[in-house]
Amino acid sequence: METATRSLRRLAASLFVLVTLASLASGTAQADLSPRQLYQGLLKTAPASSLPPALRGSKTRSARLSAGSRSHHAVGAVEIGNAQALVGFLVFPTRALALADLKAFPPDKGPNKVITNRPTGFPRPAYLIHAVGNGYEAVYLVFILDNLLVNSWTYGTKGSEKKLIAIVERDALWAKNRALSVMRNGS
């Protein structure tokens, strides 16, 4: 009997670890927040000390929804940004609608060139994008996290691509962690 109990405990512990790892690996961490609650949580100003350098001094605000995002039933848009960089969160009722919005407005249109569709540390789909125009360069990192479309953006003078990539990756990682925190804690 004692051997069977130990085996059952080991099995239960193994299942717990597997479920926890699967949840972490999938990038899903949403508590029982409604899309509206998630939007409201993201609208709360993040502590200034938590912001990455490029976002210091940023303002958090509600952003106007595009007609395309409204057609995919977006709940709301939140921007955290300044003159140098921006992070945006577009909240949808479901992951499927967030994916539909990304598909309707693919990131490789116009001057945008996809550097990679597998940026390290981000849930899929994700795109690291570079664009050049008017003597400037812009870099974006766009990804879907549950029912959120997350976008990190920065720009600089021509020839600054590597620096811009480092900034946008750091800002996007902060955005991912901010979203996961709101999903877990509601703020």
N, C-alpha and C positions, 0 to 999 in steps of 0.2 A: 504494500500500500504506500509506504514512504517513497519508494522508487517511482511509482506512478505519479505521486504528487509532485515530486521534483521534476519529472519529465513534463508534466502539465504546466508547471511554473515556468520552465525554460521555454516551452512552446509559446506561452502567453507573452513572455518578455520578448521573444523573437518577433512575434506578430506586432507587438507595440512598436518596436524599433523599425520594422519594415513599413508600417503605416506612417509613422512619423517621417521617415526618410522619403517615402513616396510623396507625402504632402509638401515637404520642403523642396524636393526636386522639381515638382510641377510648378512651383512658383505661386501656388495658391495658398492664401493665408486668411482669406476673408472670413471674418466672424459673421454673425447674423445681422450685418448692416444692410439696410436697403440701399439701392443706388442713391437715393436722395440723401440718406444719412452719410454715405461715403463722400458725396459731393460737399455736404456741409462740413464734414471733418477736414477735408482738404482745403476748404476756405479759411480755416483757422490758421492764423499766422504761426509759422514754425519759429521756434526759438532762434534768435539771430546767431547765437553761438553754434548752432547746428549747420548753418549754411556753408557750403564750400566757398572758397575765395571769390570765384567769379560771380557768385550770387549775393555777396555781401551788400547790404543796403537795398536789397530787393523789396518790392511791395507785392503782397498777395492780393489778388483781385479776381472777381468773376469776369469772364470774357464772353463776348458775344458768340453765339453758336452760328456756324455757317448753315446755309440752306441744306447742304449735303448731310451734315451731322444731324440737323433737325429731321431730315428724312429717314435717318437711321435711329430716330427716337432718343438722341442724346439727352441726358438729364441735365447736364451743365458742363461748363468748362472753367477751369481754374488756371490762372497764370501766376507764376512767381518769377519776377524778372526786373532787370534794370537796363541801362543803355548798352551793356556788354553781353549779357546772356539771359536766357529765358528757359524756364521749364514749364511745360503745359500738361495738364491732366484733362482728358476728355472722358467723362463718365457716361457709360451706357447701361441700359437695364440688364444686358447679358453679354457674355463673351462673344457670342455669335454676331451680335450687332456691332460690337467693336471691331471684329474681324471684317465684317461687311463694309464698314466705313473705311478701314485701311485699304481694302481691295478696291473700293470705288475711287480712291485718291492715291494711287500707287506712288511710292516715294521716288521712283526713277524717271519722272517726267521732266520735261524742259531741261534746264542746265544741270539738274541733279544727277550725280553718278554714284551708284552704290559701291562703296568701298568693300563692305562685307555684309552678308546677311546672317552672320553668326558672331556678332560681337560678344566677347567673353563676359560672362557674369550676368547675362540678361535672358529673360524668358523668350521663347519663340512665339510668333515671328518677331524679328528684330532686324533693324537696318542701320548701318552707319553710312551716312551720305555726305558727299562733298559737292559744293557748287562754286563756280567762279563767275564773276560778272562785275563790270564797272570798276575794275581795279581792286575788288575785294574778294575774299573767300568766305564761305559759310560752311559750317559742319553741323549736321543734325544726327541725333541718335533717336530712333523711333522704335517703340516696342509695345506689345500688348501684355498687360498683367491682369489676369482675370477679366473683368468688364471695363478696364481702363485702357485707353490709348494714351501712352506717355510719350512726350516729345521733349528733347533737350536740344538747345540751339545756341550757337555763338558765331561770331564773325570777326574778321580781322583783315589786315592788309595782305595783298598777294604775297605768297611765299611763306605764309605762317601756318600751313596745313597741319604739320605735326603738333605744334603748340595747341591749335584749335581742337584737334582730335583729343588730346589729353584733357583739355578743359571740358569738352562736351561729355566725355566718358565719365569724368569725376562727377559732373553735375547730374548726369543720368543715373549713376549709381546712388547718389543722394536722393534723387526723385523716387527711385525704386524703393529704397529703404523708408522714405517718408510715407509712400503709399502703403507699404506693408504695415507700418506702425499704425496708420489710421485704420487700416482694415482689421488689425488685431484689437486696437484699444479705442477706436472711435474718435481719436484726436491725435 
